[in-house]
């Protein structure tokens, strides 16, 4: 058992906007790219050119098909990585103290020197956000790019998680949820950001913004958008196939 | 007992990242983003790529990077990299080679090619893939003197490019983009992911933030279509019909921008209405050749160029010749107001309800005319009229392969541009915006050039835009094509990008003639870049009665062990994108954005020999220039008889297409003080590198919209060397060259087409955008083949290149066929089952997955995931080979035989674009529910690997820097 901090100064985490995520995997691959040469052991790939390639990733995009009551089915892309929970079950379950939550910023990390690769934390995580490294047999997980966000060797503007910097659709945002005025806190408030599986009681720091409602193609013609109404103004008094042209040309002078 | 949360942890939050950052241009797809390549000393003491990220200052991607871009490290260190020149030792297709030295390789190539050049240059067919160095390769082929050159546009999206250039002097992607910051309604057709990969995602994000509506038209609701506010799950091949129904609605309601049409288009031009004359349907012109219009104030027929003329858009005019004539606008209104284009009439064919079509038409009209944008920016048009404002119609569009890769694609692309123009939304605030050097209308484009004389260059560039039948490239009989791909012949008269997909098939059939050397670059023609891949593999390896290959010699350049490598005789190994020079040139289609002219370079951020032991590869463009020198090609040999250019970098700096105009626009002039025009600057590449690998020049504010008619733009474009004089750009709603072909087909004008082509030209070459059913569907029994089958481009994989990529193949290592729920139920299929998919041409066995968010008659899969066993240095049992598959095996390059035995190319009849998406199929549950996918092919041997990574290894990239 490993204890969680009583509280953390900051609550660093991500807001992920499912309304704009196109499922392009940019965040997935940049995460692999940054972290394989960064924190801890490389993110290894077994059988990389073989018949069963399989590697450790800290972030993956899942795709779901949704069938609403009315209207056609749609697709939701769902990027998933560690949510840096306030009551992280992966930490409390760790028998060695390898899994821990930082008291200064709330980031959940694995101290690989102490990790025995027992895998209990991955079992405890309800989100499936941890992966065992196939080479080193240590548990790998999102570090919120702890080796980027404070790194003075990186220009200040780039001191954010690699996935946030790279997202072409700007669907990922990084910030401090402890600060009610931070961009991420405001965004969550305005868009009604949600916790993933709140019933698990993990109090995830990361939040998701849900897809906005889509146009139902079967809906009746909206009064606002009736071409017949628009036409009335344009074609009153017009005769013949293109009668409206005369009046329109008259208006041009 | 609990472990203490405050244990001291050995955590370095400040680690060293890289020894050096070098900035170049990405090449993981064709999007051309700027990248920062972080280098760090590797275990062997050589610089090694540690991290690749987007360049924040770059005009294309502004710091972001996609999945492919971030996986560049795995591409750069791929075990499929070729290492040395190779000479075939086995039979074609086996993949057995011996390594040779560059000297031997270059001597061989020179010998093979010099004979041809001195006797019959057309015996060389030189076709390049997705390399974006066409301004060099085309120039080289022109100096060689073969008429047989093109890049891959013919099987990619020439309908989009040619439809756009012919209509308004632009198109999408490199040519122009939506005004993401101002548009209020955006419609995207036929795109899941695109060449313009990151800019579209960045743009969509902007729209979402502003709450502007996105409507996606696509049979499949993935990617961009998944996040769109509204999805139109259209039936493949019917986009043109849908668009013309929108036009029907807009015309009926009078919701078009008449002022715009009169000012900038040929809507008022008079078309001769004299059915039996040889000029019926041509524009009425005066003696000076100026089109005539009907003055609505005086009722007289006058020149469209007359100052202050107020042309009418309808009514009948009598010409001085006594012939009758009618304005273009009246003709188009008559055509599209016809009931055949009403929403009710098109609903069944398109699969879209009439109420949805009507509502979308209304939303378009609302955005265009009720949300008008006004910018207080005075400007002067090319007639000298001053405007104190820029008026915008904030509706914008993007489209690509989904609408263009059909046999009716050219007309569909034209229809979409017609819609844009009727709304007045081309290059206005909130609409579509040209990117420099565009607009470039047909008047500013070359014609195609043929002719072929031993030992002489071609008189001009191969590819261009013909103005009429007089520009066809035919032999003296006016029937036989000059080109091996039959471009600019009756088969595909306006094939501005050539027909790369027909080259191998025609060369094998020796129709119109046999060739001696097939020379290709970066084009996987024996696999995913060809229709009928199995047939193409056979054509490449077929022998004649003497035991000689029918296509005698094949030279191929690629950086990787692709499927095409196995079929070549001589392999010239190319570098990876981080080891090479390139220019994304102003002479071609540069990286400009609407408000800035921009071009860019690649440069060797690492040298090949440092990147793996024994690596001995050369950039293809440098090899081509060397070959040109060895062949003595004009422009590649200096006065002393030595090579004019040391390598491609030298060419990029010192080549001048005309005085002061070279491949790169930035830092010209002796001291780098000039932009666009200026003498070569020996420090030019250094200046590019210092600036992050790119150059930008801001378009002046008064020149940023209405470029087609904006004097400030014209002056600036001339100043920057984009053109030599102002070019009038009247949008061609009615496309006269098409009518000229119809007149030939009607027997009223010369030259005469073969009788077999007459009906097709009469029907398809409508000078006004039209719709006809895609050819394959019309040629087969649709009860037998009731379904459509398509591919989509995945965002995390680019063509075949990505398959070797250790990271990307974990995302897209297999590609199920996605099958609509209704079709599954009918065929008794469920996810994970194996099924046969059958077309008129062939059958494939594939794993399927059920899906609902798709047009109910459409099956689809990801593009180019399937691999030939053994190719790309993957394990022969790789999922790409055993579960992956290609639809290509179902698609034939020829349509089913007609009654007279004639077989048409499976292409658009106007441009020759490969009609990939016309495919019709049926699906049946396979009797044997186990893999592998079918067809399978004999395993391809792999040349020696260039790195020590072995199959089955554990890849631990970065371990030397971690622990």
Boltz contact constraints between the chains, C-beta under 6 A:
constraints:
  - contact:
      token1: [A, 1]
      token2: [B, 2]
      max_distance: 6.0
  - contact:
      token1: [A, 2]
      token2: [B, 3]
      max_distance: 6.0
  - contact:
      token1: [A, 3]
      token2: [B, 2]
      max_distance: 6.0
  - contact:
      token1: [A, 3]
      token2: [B, 5]
      max_distance: 6.0
  - contact:
      token1: [A, 5]
      token2: [B, 5]
      max_distance: 6.0
  - contact:
      token1: [A, 20]
      token2: [B, 205]
      max_distance: 6.0
  - contact:
      token1: [A, 20]
      token2: [B, 208]
      max_distance: 6.0
  - contact:
      token1: [A, 20]
      token2: [B, 227]
      max_distance: 6.0
  - contact:
      token1: [A, 22]
      token2: [B, 223]
      max_distance: 6.0
  - contact:
      token1: [A, 22]
      token2: [B, 224]
      max_distance: 6.0
  - contact:
      token1: [A, 22]
      token2: [B, 227]
      max_distance: 6.0
  - contact:
      token1: [A, 24]
      token2: [B, 66]
      max_distance: 6.0
  - contact:
      token1: [A, 24]
      token2: [B, 67]
      max_distance: 6.0
  - contact:
      token1: [A, 24]
      token2: [B, 795]
      max_distance: 6.0
  - contact:
      token1: [A, 25]
      token2: [B, 67]
      max_distance: 6.0
  - contact:
      token1: [A, 25]
      token2: [B, 796]
      max_distance: 6.0
  - contact:
      token1: [A, 25]
      token2: [B, 811]
      max_distance: 6.0
  - contact:
      token1: [A, 26]
      token2: [B, 66]
      max_distance: 6.0
  - contact:
      token1: [A, 26]
      token2: [B, 67]
      max_distance: 6.0
  - contact:
      token1: [A, 29]
      token2: [B, 67]
      max_distance: 6.0
  - contact:
      token1: [A, 29]
      token2: [B, 70]
      max_distance: 6.0
  - contact:
      token1: [A, 29]
      token2: [B, 71]
      max_distance: 6.0
  - contact:
      token1: [A, 29]
      token2: [B, 807]
      max_distance: 6.0
  - contact:
      token1: [A, 30]
      token2: [B, 70]
      max_distance: 6.0
  - contact:
      token1: [A, 32]
      token2: [B, 807]
      max_distance: 6.0
  - contact:
      token1: [A, 33]
      token2: [B, 70]
      max_distance: 6.0
  - contact:
      token1: [A, 36]
      token2: [B, 957]
      max_distance: 6.0
  - contact:
      token1: [A, 36]
      token2: [B, 958]
      max_distance: 6.0
  - contact:
      token1: [A, 37]
      token2: [B, 50]
      max_distance: 6.0
  - contact:
      token1: [A, 37]
      token2: [B, 958]
      max_distance: 6.0
  - contact:
      token1: [A, 37]
      token2: [B, 961]
      max_distance: 6.0
  - contact:
      token1: [A, 41]
      token2: [B, 962]
      max_distance: 6.0
  - contact:
      token1: [A, 42]
      token2: [B, 956]
      max_distance: 6.0
  - contact:
      token1: [A, 42]
      token2: [B, 957]
      max_distance: 6.0
  - contact:
      token1: [A, 42]
      token2: [B, 958]
      max_distance: 6.0
  - contact:
      token1: [A, 42]
      token2: [B, 959]
      max_distance: 6.0
  - contact:
      token1: [A, 42]
      token2: [B, 962]
      max_distance: 6.0
  - contact:
      token1: [A, 44]
      token2: [B, 954]
      max_distance: 6.0
  - contact:
      token1: [A, 44]
      token2: [B, 956]
      max_distance: 6.0
  - contact:
      token1: [A, 45]
      token2: [B, 806]
      max_distance: 6.0
  - contact:
      token1: [A, 45]
      token2: [B, 955]
      max_distance: 6.0
  - contact:
      token1: [A, 46]
      token2: [B, 954]
      max_distance: 6.0
  - contact:
      token1: [A, 47]
      token2: [B, 952]
      max_distance: 6.0
  - contact:
      token1: [A, 48]
      token2: [B, 806]
      max_distance: 6.0
  - contact:
      token1: [A, 48]
      token2: [B, 955]
      max_distance: 6.0
  - contact:
      token1: [A, 49]
      token2: [B, 79]
      max_distance: 6.0
  - contact:
      token1: [A, 49]
      token2: [B, 874]
      max_distance: 6.0
  - contact:
      token1: [A, 49]
      token2: [B, 951]
      max_distance: 6.0
  - contact:
      token1: [A, 50]
      token2: [B, 875]
      max_distance: 6.0
  - contact:
      token1: [A, 50]
      token2: [B, 951]
      max_distance: 6.0
  - contact:
      token1: [A, 50]
      token2: [B, 952]
      max_distance: 6.0
  - contact:
      token1: [A, 51]
      token2: [B, 875]
      max_distance: 6.0
  - contact:
      token1: [A, 51]
      token2: [B, 877]
      max_distance: 6.0
  - contact:
      token1: [A, 51]
      token2: [B, 878]
      max_distance: 6.0
  - contact:
      token1: [A, 53]
      token2: [B, 809]
      max_distance: 6.0
  - contact:
      token1: [A, 53]
      token2: [B, 810]
      max_distance: 6.0
  - contact:
      token1: [A, 55]
      token2: [B, 810]
      max_distance: 6.0
  - contact:
      token1: [A, 65]
      token2: [B, 852]
      max_distance: 6.0
  - contact:
      token1: [A, 65]
      token2: [B, 853]
      max_distance: 6.0
  - contact:
      token1: [A, 67]
      token2: [B, 852]
      max_distance: 6.0
  - contact:
      token1: [A, 73]
      token2: [B, 852]
      max_distance: 6.0
  - contact:
      token1: [A, 73]
      token2: [B, 853]
      max_distance: 6.0
  - contact:
      token1: [A, 74]
      token2: [B, 853]
      max_distance: 6.0
  - contact:
      token1: [A, 75]
      token2: [B, 221]
      max_distance: 6.0
  - contact:
      token1: [A, 75]
      token2: [B, 226]
      max_distance: 6.0
  - contact:
      token1: [A, 75]
      token2: [B, 853]
      max_distance: 6.0
  - contact:
      token1: [A, 97]
      token2: [B, 3]
      max_distance: 6.0
  - contact:
      token1: [A, 100]
      token2: [B, 5]
      max_distance: 6.0
  - contact:
      token1: [A, 111]
      token2: [B, 9]
      max_distance: 6.0
  - contact:
      token1: [A, 135]
      token2: [B, 954]
      max_distance: 6.0
  - contact:
      token1: [A, 135]
      token2: [B, 956]
      max_distance: 6.0
  - contact:
      token1: [A, 146]
      token2: [B, 13]
      max_distance: 6.0
  - contact:
      token1: [A, 147]
      token2: [B, 13]
      max_distance: 6.0
  - contact:
      token1: [A, 147]
      token2: [B, 15]
      max_distance: 6.0
  - contact:
      token1: [A, 150]
      token2: [B, 13]
      max_distance: 6.0
  - contact:
      token1: [A, 151]
      token2: [B, 14]
      max_distance: 6.0
  - contact:
      token1: [A, 152]
      token2: [B, 14]
      max_distance: 6.0
  - contact:
      token1: [A, 153]
      token2: [B, 17]
      max_distance: 6.0
  - contact:
      token1: [A, 166]
      token2: [B, 64]
      max_distance: 6.0
  - contact:
      token1: [A, 166]
      token2: [B, 65]
      max_distance: 6.0
  - contact:
      token1: [A, 168]
      token2: [B, 64]
      max_distance: 6.0
  - contact:
      token1: [A, 168]
      token2: [B, 66]
      max_distance: 6.0
  - contact:
      token1: [A, 168]
      token2: [B, 198]
      max_distance: 6.0
  - contact:
      token1: [A, 168]
      token2: [B, 201]
      max_distance: 6.0
  - contact:
      token1: [A, 168]
      token2: [B, 202]
      max_distance: 6.0
  - contact:
      token1: [A, 169]
      token2: [B, 201]
      max_distance: 6.0
  - contact:
      token1: [A, 169]
      token2: [B, 205]
      max_distance: 6.0
  - contact:
      token1: [A, 170]
      token2: [B, 205]
      max_distance: 6.0
  - contact:
      token1: [A, 214]
      token2: [B, 229]
      max_distance: 6.0
  - contact:
      token1: [A, 215]
      token2: [B, 229]
      max_distance: 6.0
  - contact:
      token1: [A, 215]
      token2: [B, 230]
      max_distance: 6.0
  - contact:
      token1: [A, 217]
      token2: [B, 356]
      max_distance: 6.0
  - contact:
      token1: [A, 221]
      token2: [B, 355]
      max_distance: 6.0
  - contact:
      token1: [A, 221]
      token2: [B, 358]
      max_distance: 6.0
  - contact:
      token1: [A, 221]
      token2: [B, 359]
      max_distance: 6.0
  - contact:
      token1: [A, 225]
      token2: [B, 359]
      max_distance: 6.0
  - contact:
      token1: [A, 225]
      token2: [B, 362]
      max_distance: 6.0
  - contact:
      token1: [A, 225]
      token2: [B, 363]
      max_distance: 6.0
  - contact:
      token1: [A, 225]
      token2: [B, 366]
      max_distance: 6.0
  - contact:
      token1: [A, 226]
      token2: [B, 362]
      max_distance: 6.0
  - contact:
      token1: [A, 227]
      token2: [B, 249]
      max_distance: 6.0
  - contact:
      token1: [A, 227]
      token2: [B, 253]
      max_distance: 6.0
  - contact:
      token1: [A, 227]
      token2: [B, 361]
      max_distance: 6.0
  - contact:
      token1: [A, 227]
      token2: [B, 362]
      max_distance: 6.0
  - contact:
      token1: [A, 227]
      token2: [B, 365]
      max_distance: 6.0
  - contact:
      token1: [A, 230]
      token2: [B, 253]
      max_distance: 6.0
  - contact:
      token1: [A, 230]
      token2: [B, 365]
      max_distance: 6.0
  - contact:
      token1: [A, 231]
      token2: [B, 253]
      max_distance: 6.0
  - contact:
      token1: [A, 234]
      token2: [B, 254]
      max_distance: 6.0
  - contact:
      token1: [A, 235]
      token2: [B, 254]
      max_distance: 6.0
  - contact:
      token1: [A, 242]
      token2: [B, 314]
      max_distance: 6.0
  - contact:
      token1: [A, 242]
      token2: [B, 333]
      max_distance: 6.0
  - contact:
      token1: [A, 244]
      token2: [B, 254]
      max_distance: 6.0
  - contact:
      token1: [A, 245]
      token2: [B, 313]
      max_distance: 6.0
  - contact:
      token1: [A, 245]
      token2: [B, 314]
      max_distance: 6.0
  - contact:
      token1: [A, 248]
      token2: [B, 258]
      max_distance: 6.0
  - contact:
      token1: [A, 252]
      token2: [B, 259]
      max_distance: 6.0
